[in-house]
Amino acid sequence: MGAVASACAGGGTRDPAAPGPYGVGETVKTFTRNSSTTGEPRVLDTVIWYPTDGSSQGGPERDAAPATSGGPFPVVMFSHGACGKPTQSTYFTEHLVSWGFVVVAPPHPGNLEDDCPCDTVCLIASSRNRSDDITFALDSVLALADDPSEPIGAIIDPERTAATGFSFGGLTALGTVPEGRFHAVVALAPGAPSLLIDAASRTRVPAMLMAGGEDLAVDSDEVGQLYEALPHDIPRYLILLPEAGHHAFQDECTVLCDFPQERAHELVNRYATAFLETYLVGDEEYSRYLERAEAPDALLTHDGE
């Protein structure tokens, strides 16, 4: 293992935990594909957040005009957790948009919060469609560039893409990356880490994993083993929030909420934004936020190029 880092950072760059310079627009596009398992139509009412002119204060503006400068912007795909929804981590998705990313979050039908109980049958059925949901939604958004009536298409950079997700969505993101469609991955408390060892070993892009030390759904030690399975010659990072539970990585905490939710979100946003600015945008000034000493509430281990 390499160096250990904290949430503190200095220098002349903007603090990546603070809101970025863009406003946040939000829209929903419906994309339909055939199920990978049944062939039946699979309707993906996909949430898209994108940079706009102005400030990010006050929340997203529905169907606002995209930013007129600063683009084209990298695309970040977000996969929600089991029995979740595309908007379950808006503290994270909207924050990235304020920094100049287009964030695309398709639903995973059959494993949404109102679809069915979080049982094994639902999880298995969803798992067989999730990666294809992500890549299909990505292709569908990139195709907007060919439609002059879709202004979002004009601001997207198809050459800079990342996969992210929370819990089962973290599993989805990391499991999809070896297919070669993405240039970076951020997995928040990735579910079933032991099932991802092979995918991790085949990952060839910069990777950041996050875990909570008090997470009863995803064992942080197993996430550490997943980190070790990543190739040692790629930039790889492991963020541990020792006192945080599983729900620290979504908007609302409903179980084991002793660790302040606002602090958890600050840490997630700071590290993930610095990581994506460094490896997806290519601004190495932000690598300084990934090179700090140990702090009580955030430990960062890193290695690779």
Secondary structure, DSSP 8 states (H G I E B T S, - for coil): ---EE-S---SSS--TTS--SSEEEEEEEEEEEE-TTT--EEEEEEEEEEEESS--TT--EET----SSS-SEEEEEEE--TTB-TTTTHHHHHHHHHTT-EEEE---TTSBTTTS-S-HHHHHHHHHHHHHHHHHHHHHHHGGGG-TT-GGGGGEEEEEEEEEEETHHHHHHHHHGGGS--S-EEEES-SSGGGGHHHHHT--S-EEEEEETT-SSS-HHHHHHHHHHS-TTS-EEEEEETT--GGGGSS---S---S-HHHHHHHHHHHHHHHHIIIII--GGGGGGGS---BTTBEEEEE--
